[in-house]
Amino acid sequence: MAKVVAELIAEDSLAEIDSARMARIGRAAIAVALVPAAYQVLGVQVGAGSVQLGWCDLLARPGASVGFSFDLATTPAEQVVGAIADHAGRLIGDNDRGLGVGVAAPGPVDRALRRNLLSITWLARRGLRRSVGGGRAAAHGS
């Protein structure tokens, strides 16, 4: 465990904090805390005719954000996904500390499976994954 903690401290993912109040039994312990800015996560909110994207730290505090609107009646889903990928690429830039992308969309929910009944995980999932640079896509409850 000490080696793992040392590696995380060395890469600035964890920081030592004041441990003056910690009980001293056995080997001296060090207290550590997560460094919120060590990594980021991209959140995408797909709404009815609008999309919001936000680049957040590990405490879900928003940094850069952007949004756009689209016409529900005339805009194909693939075009919306392409626009999401373009905006995501600009937000992420050359940042190599991103952990993942979370996508939320409104609709009726199957509470037992925690799954949106109007799932957007069809063809767009593959296109978005390719557009933002790979990774693993997972649907809630699957």
CORSULVEN-V223821 format. One record per residue. RES is the residue in three letters. PSI is psi in whole degrees, 0 to 359 (none if undefined). Layout:
BEGIN
res	psi
RES	PSI
RES	PSI
END
This chain:
BEGIN
res	psi
MET	321
ALA	322
LYS	319
VAL	313
VAL	317
ALA	319
GLU	317
LEU	325
ILE	317
ALA	327
GLU	12
ASP	29
SER	331
LEU	155
ALA	143
GLU	141
ILE	169
ASP	125
SER	25
ALA	329
ARG	356
MET	140
ALA	141
ARG	87
ILE	124
GLY	211
ARG	140
ALA	129
ALA	158
ILE	144
ALA	138
VAL	158
ALA	150
LEU	139
VAL	105
PRO	327
ALA	2
ALA	324
TYR	162
GLN	161
VAL	140
LEU	125
GLY	136
VAL	121
GLN	111
VAL	117
GLY	187
ALA	94
GLY	7
SER	155
VAL	137
GLN	136
LEU	139
GLY	137
TRP	113
CYS	155
ASP	186
LEU	349
LEU	15
ALA	26
ARG	126
PRO	144
GLY	244
ALA	145
SER	159
VAL	155
GLY	164
PHE	162
SER	158
PHE	156
ASP	117
LEU	326
ALA	333
THR	350
THR	118
PRO	149
ALA	321
GLU	327
GLN	321
VAL	316
VAL	318
GLY	318
ALA	321
ILE	314
ALA	318
ASP	311
HIS	319
ALA	316
GLY	320
ARG	321
LEU	316
ILE	320
GLY	227
ASP	18
ASN	125
ASP	16
ARG	20
GLY	135
LEU	330
GLY	181
VAL	130
GLY	132
VAL	129
ALA	139
ALA	143
PRO	160
GLY	173
PRO	145
VAL	136
ASP	101
ARG	325
ALA	319
LEU	357
ARG	51
ARG	138
ASN	126
LEU	338
LEU	59
SER	138
ILE	15
THR	17
TRP	228
LEU	327
ALA	330
ARG	314
ARG	316
GLY	317
LEU	318
ARG	315
ARG	318
SER	326
VAL	10
GLY	37
GLY	214
GLY	182
ARG	133
ALA	135
ALA	135
ALA	143
HIS	128
GLY	2
SER	none
END
